[in-house]
Amino acid sequence: MIAGDGNPATAPDAKVQRDFADYFWKRDAATGALLHWCVMPNVPIKPTRGFASDNNAGVHPEIIDAIARANQGHTIAYGDDDYTRSAIAKFEEHFGPGIDVFFTFNGTGANVLGLQAINRPYHAVLCSDYAHIYTDECGAPEKHTGCKLIPLPHLDGKISVEQVRHAYHGIGDQHHVQVRVISITQSTEMGTVYRPEEIKALADFAHERQMYVHVDGARIANAAAALGQTLRQATRDLGVDVLSFGGTKNGILGGEAVVFFNSALSPDFLFLRKQGMQLASKMRFIAVQFEALLTNDLWRRSADHANRMAKLVEAEVRNIPQVRIVWKVEANGVFAQIPRHAIEKIKARFFFYPWIEEEGIVRWMCSFDTTEEDVKEFAKCVAEAVK
């Protein structure tokens, strides 16, 4: 019960619990006036897995073990340590020699700094109108690069050479921004995957015009696994210049990497990273996670599993009346159109995100730790909710 008569206007300073919420209030000592009143709901921690995002998943046990191994004694800070050197050597095993690798805290930092390194403020970046850099990074790319992002209408999440060719104009005209970079997301924001020949065609177009290709690879592991490619085959061998290599969505605790396949593009990146507030002092704890991810095919094992679970979700819900799969399920995401009245019913048990609300399109993501039981329970919930 709340102290006194249960009214914060008359109750003394207190903190009490009622109906699973903490109620706080504070009074002015001299006047007795109510200064602060708030309700903090107690959200129970449940060991359940949802389908909102692979960001919501926990940390792979092999990553936890790697962090624990690195948590011994002291070592030099800011990346001048053996753990970081060992992790970079792992990148060279997968992508080949002659690359530069830099670790950052998060995907926005990796994308923004990767783009900043290969642009000047009068340049422009061509991307999909659903690209993460365009829709979900709060204007950070424009703010920190000074560049203009030019969105192109996507087709199944992808952009094509023909669209890029149409947008490539005003070159040499001082009144126009100068198109410098093509940025694509692999796998895409719609869960689809660029075919190797599609990326190669974009890279050829770019390089013939002294442009560069940047890949937002938050889910590059899922794409490579889906295509049966190595990480190098999925990026460097296709002509990609700069890769934001994702780890967080594939089971690490936190951290991303910017990979330059041409070291001539990264001479100033150390300074850009520091100025961009993405230099970790205890770098070893980010680096060792990537070393583990790139050891014993952990990146592929985790991505393969997440992709398989997405295919299982597709199979389980495809035959439910009033559920329509919108885009091909090629990585670890399923996009479906469902009746609006069903959305909140499903979310009451399994949290997820609406994707295009006005059309009733939702996104269901699978992770390295999604189980078949999770999928079957989820599909059952969907079937009940859409009735």
Buried (B, 14 or more C-beta within 10 A) or exposed (E): EBBEEEEBEEBEEBEBEEEEEEBBBBBEEEEEEBEEEEEEEEEEEEEEBBBBBBEBBBBBEBBBEBBEEBEEEEBEEEBEBEBBEBBBEBBEEBBEEEBBBBBBBEBBBBBBBBBBBBBEEEBBBBBBBBBBBBBEBEEBBBEBBEBBBBBBEBEBBBBBBEBBEEBBEEEEEEEEBBBBBBBBBBBBBBBBBBEBEBBBBBBBBBEEEEBBBBBBBBBBBBBBBBBEBBBBEBBBBBBBBBBBBBBBBBBBBEBBBBBBBBEEBBEEBBEBBEEBEBBBEBBBBBBBBBBBBBBEEBBBBBBBBBBBBBBBBBEBBBEBEBBEBBBBBBBBBBBBBBBEEBBEBBBEBBEBEBBEEEEBBBBBBBBBBBEEEBBEBBBEBBBEBBE
